Amino acid sequence: MTALCVLLVGVCVGSTGWTSVARAWRDPIAWQIIWDIRLPRTLGAWVAGALLGLAGAVAQGLFRNPLADPYLLGSASGAALGVALALALFGISPLATQWLVRLGLTGAAFAGAVAGVLLTLALANGVLHTLRLLLAGVIVGVVLGATRDLVTLAVPDVLQAMQAFMLGSTGFVGWSACAVMAAALAPMLALAWALGRGLDGLALGEATAASLGLPLGALRAALVGVLALATGAAVAQTGLIAFVGLAAPHLVRSIAPTTHGRLVVLSALMGGLLLMAADVLARWVIAPQELPVGVLTAVLGGTYLLWLMHRRKGRGGGL
């Protein structure tokens, strides 16, 4: 119900204000603004947030660390590098609405996300040492980010497009982008839910999971695939939007602690609500102009994380 209310508000909020809604039934231009711009953008924000929330829940379960999210494990930086290479090599634009372009950007982002996660795992020698894993993720993120910057400097024509991409925005999300993200979300959510028992086993430790008969190699491969595709699909369509994947699972656990099977589903729903609300707020705060939604989520998410750390410290516990 909350998501539906936010969706209705998102359809009403924009550079032309509420007048487009009032004139929609008799003004074709106003109707086009509602149907072709605001509605797909708001729905796209929800689907992108759901993908990031799903990826965050999978990452935290896979690596047994509540600080793990797509942006700490190299997948987001790898996805951004893949998009930058696609823009530079093929001269396409992230603003394009053609189906093949959206699929191509998603494929490039997925390949980059997989490469980033695998490189992080290689540097960390697996997932046994969480501190080493997080350090490896930070290093991979910095290196891949620097490589992305070199690509944009080598091909200045993509600099402006990459600037908007780096700030994170749902402004160029249309119906085709919504469809591509939804096509990625449905199977990834089903697969993550099916692997929930495996995540529960991993939460008990490697030895316990192995004693339960879980195929750890295949399980990790499937979870890495879910993490990479979910992150890549979202990043390819909306750019780098921070903290949604980290905050959504934390909020779900604080409201209703549950098993990983339900956690991934609820985290996806929570992530969609968070990003959709942030997108509406980004359009409303300085209307008729708008803030990049990635900047807004970084500020709000960072504030939430600091508050969470302070509260846990006051209780004498860890994050």
Secondary structure, DSSP 4 states (H G I P E B T S, - for coil): -HHHHHHHHHHH-STTTTHHHHHTTT-HHHHHIIIIIIHHHHHHHHHHHHHHHHHHHHHHHHTT-TT--TTTTTHHHHHHHHHHHHHHHH---TT---HHHHHHHHHHHHHHHHHHHHHHHHHHTSSS-HHHHHHHHHHHHHHHHHHHHHHHHHSGGGHHHHHHHHH--STT--HHHHHHHHHHHHHHHHHHHHTHHHHHHHHT-HHHHHHTT--HHHHHHHHHHHHHHHHHHHHHHH----SHHHHHHHHHHHH----HHHHHHHHHHHHHHHHHHHHHHHHHTTTTS---HHHHHHHHHHHHHHHHHHHHHHTT---
